[in-house]
Amino acid sequence: MKTTFIRFTALLAMSTFSAHAEDAQGYWRGSVANALPVSVQFTRSADGQWEGTLSVPTQNLVTRVEKLVVTPDQIDFALPKFKATYSATWNDKDQAWNGTWMQGGPAPLVLTRTTGAALKPQRPQEDAIAAGPLPYTSSDIVFDNAAGSATLAGTFTVPQGKGPFPAVVLIHGSGPISRDGDVFGHQTLLVLADHLSRHGIAVLRYDKRGVGKSTGTRQDATMLDLAADAEAAVRFLRGRAEVDVRRLGAVGHSEGGLIAPLLASRDPALAFVVMLAGPGIRGERLLVEQQALLAAARGVPAAIVARERALNETLYAAMVAAPDLAGARREATRILGDAEQRGDMPPGAAASLVERFGTPWFVGLMRYEPAPVLQAVRQPVLVLNGERDLQVPAAMDLAAIRTALQGNPRATIREMPGLNHLFQTAKTGAGEEYAQIAETFAPAALATISDWINATTR
């Protein structure tokens, strides 16, 4: 789930020092209200035009700023999508841009100079892959989902040695995710694909439709559209000489953990399924629990968490019960509008949330029931959940999956101690930790996946 900026109410103590000229080009970092780390890069073209890019690592956000005005002693820009603005003056004594972030209320944001290298997070697993050499071949490929009007671009990695090999399609979670699984400054699918191909498994990973080099429209796509793209990836692998089609499976993370078993239920020839934090309960219920847990982990007071939970339960139930998408949007407009009138959310938030929730993808996800699909899967299934996963909570998720798969003697279901939703070793599982953790994918989880696939396909 995507989030907007955390809103703060701290006030800025304005500096009394005089401003002096400063060249704003380069990298700057700071923290909104001393709580939300951000960085900004300002560049100026040969013709004098300024551009800026703002990054919020803990919220997986990189965005261009708009209405940017830069002078030797003043910076102003806006983020209309988030109803946010920033205005700062240069403080020569502090060697910093001292300013105010406005988003529902004022908050201090002081930007100090840094470098691109200093902003680059530590990612030892990805650095090791980049350093090479790689014990497998890697090639860029394309394949078509003609029915879905999309051409998907990806990377196909094949182990060294004599094939054909067992193979997998990697299926992304929600959001605009590339073939490498770029989330929160990590490349999760790159690390997973590298590990699997080092352990004798061919891997196809691809840019989601409308992302990277893949065509098609992501904005209007439903989960069923994304499933059709994954089915096209399976068809592609069945045409490759390097792949043993009798040992071809699907590995899905989060939303991909819904899609992978859906493919298996439709395709008896698919050899196996791996569900990584794949939901086992109806989307409506999961989203309510997810948002409450993530809010509590951010330190939101319990009374506010309870109020938001009640609002979400009412909102999602009404949207699911609506006869169509237009009806769901009407219900969302009514319920969120009432909440805004009561003062339970900032002015203007209701309209923004209706646009976020009132999409074919979101409504379809809320209505989706995983249990009937899981009951139809006859292939071997590996189900993994992190103990500290707050997005797909292990306790409620694995209980539902165990019930749904109780008739499948080839199902293996495990809770991974200490791991979060991204399968990182985590302290709390809070979303704000994702970008701060150097580890991209816990070695124990990687080994569990590759060992199970090799044992299942041997």
ChimeraX attribute file (.defattr): number of C-alpha atoms within 10 A of each C-alpha:
attribute: neighborCount
match mode: 1-to-1
recipient: residues
	/A:1	10
	/A:2	9
	/A:3	8
	/A:4	10
	/A:5	15
	/A:6	12
	/A:7	18
	/A:8	19
	/A:9	13
	/A:10	13
	/A:11	13
	/A:12	16
	/A:13	11
	/A:14	11
	/A:15	13
	/A:16	7
	/A:17	12
	/A:18	11
	/A:19	19
	/A:20	14
	/A:21	13
	/A:22	17
	/A:23	11
	/A:24	21
	/A:25	16
	/A:26	15
	/A:27	22
	/A:28	22
	/A:29	22
	/A:30	22
	/A:31	16
	/A:32	23
	/A:33	20
	/A:34	13
	/A:35	11
	/A:36	18
	/A:37	16
	/A:38	20
	/A:39	21
	/A:40	23
	/A:41	21
	/A:42	18
	/A:43	15
	/A:44	14
	/A:45	8
	/A:46	7
	/A:47	6
	/A:48	8
	/A:49	11
	/A:50	16
	/A:51	19
	/A:52	20
	/A:53	15
	/A:54	19
	/A:55	17
	/A:56	18
	/A:57	21
	/A:58	20
	/A:59	23
	/A:60	18
	/A:61	17
	/A:62	15
	/A:63	12
	/A:64	14
	/A:65	21
	/A:66	16
	/A:67	14
	/A:68	18
	/A:69	15
	/A:70	19
	/A:71	13
	/A:72	13
	/A:73	18
	/A:74	20
	/A:75	18
	/A:76	18
	/A:77	19
	/A:78	19
	/A:79	17
	/A:80	11
	/A:81	10
	/A:82	13
	/A:83	15
	/A:84	17
	/A:85	18
	/A:86	20
	/A:87	18
	/A:88	21
	/A:89	25
	/A:90	27
	/A:91	22
	/A:92	15
	/A:93	10
	/A:94	12
	/A:95	14
	/A:96	20
	/A:97	26
	/A:98	24
	/A:99	26
	/A:100	24
	/A:101	24
	/A:102	20
	/A:103	19
	/A:104	17
	/A:105	14
	/A:106	21
	/A:107	22
	/A:108	24
	/A:109	26
	/A:110	23
	/A:111	22
	/A:112	16
	/A:113	17
	/A:114	16
	/A:115	12
	/A:116	11
	/A:117	8
	/A:118	10
	/A:119	12
	/A:120	9
	/A:121	14
	/A:122	17
	/A:123	16
	/A:124	12
	/A:125	20
	/A:126	19
	/A:127	10
	/A:128	12
	/A:129	14
	/A:130	10
	/A:131	8
	/A:132	8
	/A:133	8
	/A:134	15
	/A:135	16
	/A:136	17
	/A:137	12
	/A:138	17
	/A:139	10
	/A:140	12
	/A:141	14
	/A:142	16
	/A:143	18
	/A:144	18
	/A:145	19
	/A:146	11
	/A:147	10
	/A:148	16
	/A:149	13
	/A:150	21
	/A:151	20
	/A:152	27
	/A:153	24
	/A:154	21
	/A:155	18
	/A:156	20
	/A:157	22
	/A:158	27
	/A:159	24
	/A:160	16
	/A:161	10
	/A:162	7
	/A:163	15
	/A:164	17
	/A:165	24
	/A:166	25
	/A:167	31
	/A:168	30
	/A:169	25
	/A:170	29
	/A:171	32
	/A:172	29
	/A:173	22
	/A:174	16
	/A:175	14
	/A:176	17
	/A:177	21
	/A:178	24
	/A:179	26
	/A:180	21
	/A:181	24
	/A:182	15
	/A:183	23
	/A:184	23
	/A:185	22
	/A:186	26
	/A:187	20
	/A:188	24
	/A:189	24
	/A:190	21
	/A:191	20
	/A:192	25
	/A:193	26
	/A:194	23
	/A:195	19
	/A:196	24
	/A:197	26
	/A:198	18
	/A:199	17
	/A:200	21
	/A:201	27
	/A:202	30
	/A:203	30
	/A:204	25
	/A:205	28
	/A:206	32
	/A:207	24
	/A:208	31
	/A:209	27
	/A:210	19
	/A:211	19
	/A:212	16
	/A:213	16
	/A:214	22
	/A:215	17
	/A:216	17
	/A:217	14
	/A:218	18
	/A:219	13
	/A:220	10
	/A:221	17
	/A:222	17
	/A:223	19
	/A:224	14
	/A:225	18
	/A:226	22
	/A:227	18
	/A:228	18
	/A:229	26
	/A:230	27
	/A:231	21
	/A:232	21
	/A:233	26
	/A:234	22
	/A:235	15
	/A:236	16
	/A:237	22
	/A:238	16
	/A:239	11
	/A:240	11
	/A:241	11
	/A:242	17
	/A:243	21
	/A:244	18
	/A:245	21
	/A:246	15
	/A:247	21
	/A:248	25
	/A:249	27
	/A:250	29
	/A:251	24
	/A:252	24
	/A:253	26
	/A:254	21
	/A:255	21
	/A:256	27
	/A:257	27
	/A:258	27
	/A:259	30
	/A:260	29
	/A:261	29
	/A:262	21
	/A:263	21
	/A:264	25
	/A:265	19
	/A:266	13
	/A:267	13
	/A:268	13
	/A:269	14
	/A:270	22
	/A:271	23
	/A:272	27
	/A:273	29
	/A:274	27
	/A:275	27
	/A:276	27
	/A:277	30
	/A:278	28
	/A:279	29
	/A:280	26
	/A:281	22
	/A:282	17
	/A:283	21
	/A:284	23
	/A:285	15
	/A:286	19
	/A:287	21
	/A:288	19
	/A:289	19
	/A:290	17
	/A:291	18
	/A:292	22
	/A:293	21
	/A:294	19
	/A:295	19
	/A:296	15
	/A:297	16
	/A:298	12
	/A:299	9
	/A:300	13
	/A:301	11
	/A:302	12
	/A:303	9
	/A:304	14
	/A:305	18
	/A:306	13
	/A:307	12
	/A:308	19
	/A:309	20
	/A:310	13
	/A:311	16
	/A:312	21
	/A:313	15
	/A:314	15
	/A:315	21
	/A:316	24
	/A:317	16
	/A:318	17
	/A:319	25
	/A:320	21
	/A:321	12
	/A:322	16
	/A:323	9
	/A:324	12
	/A:325	17
	/A:326	14
	/A:327	16
	/A:328	25
	/A:329	20
	/A:330	16
	/A:331	23
	/A:332	24
	/A:333	20
	/A:334	15
	/A:335	21
	/A:336	23
	/A:337	20
	/A:338	14
	/A:339	17
	/A:340	17
	/A:341	13
	/A:342	10
	/A:343	10
	/A:344	16
	/A:345	15
	/A:346	15
	/A:347	12
	/A:348	12
	/A:349	17
	/A:350	21
	/A:351	14
	/A:352	15
	/A:353	13
	/A:354	20
	/A:355	12
	/A:356	11
	/A:357	18
	/A:358	21
	/A:359	19
	/A:360	17
	/A:361	19
	/A:362	19
	/A:363	22
	/A:364	17
	/A:365	21
	/A:366	20
	/A:367	17
	/A:368	19
	/A:369	17
	/A:370	22
	/A:371	18
	/A:372	13
	/A:373	20
	/A:374	24
	/A:375	17
	/A:376	18
	/A:377	24
	/A:378	21
	/A:379	21
	/A:380	21
	/A:381	29
	/A:382	21
	/A:383	20
	/A:384	24
	/A:385	29
	/A:386	27
	/A:387	23
	/A:388	26
	/A:389	28
	/A:390	22
	/A:391	24
	/A:392	27
	/A:393	21
	/A:394	25
	/A:395	14
	/A:396	14
	/A:397	18
	/A:398	23
	/A:399	13
	/A:400	17
	/A:401	21
	/A:402	18
	/A:403	13
	/A:404	20
	/A:405	22
	/A:406	12
	/A:407	14
	/A:408	17
	/A:409	11
	/A:410	15
	/A:411	20
	/A:412	15
	/A:413	17
	/A:414	14
	/A:415	17
	/A:416	20
	/A:417	15
	/A:418	17
	/A:419	23
	/A:420	30
	/A:421	26
	/A:422	26
	/A:423	30
	/A:424	25
	/A:425	26
	/A:426	23
	/A:427	12
	/A:428	16
	/A:429	25
	/A:430	21
	/A:431	22
	/A:432	18
	/A:433	18
	/A:434	26
	/A:435	21
	/A:436	16
	/A:437	18
	/A:438	18
	/A:439	20
	/A:440	27
	/A:441	22
	/A:442	20
	/A:443	16
	/A:444	14
	/A:445	21
	/A:446	16
	/A:447	15
	/A:448	14
	/A:449	21
	/A:450	19
	/A:451	13
	/A:452	16
	/A:453	28
	/A:454	15
	/A:455	8
	/A:456	15
	/A:457	17
	/A:458	8
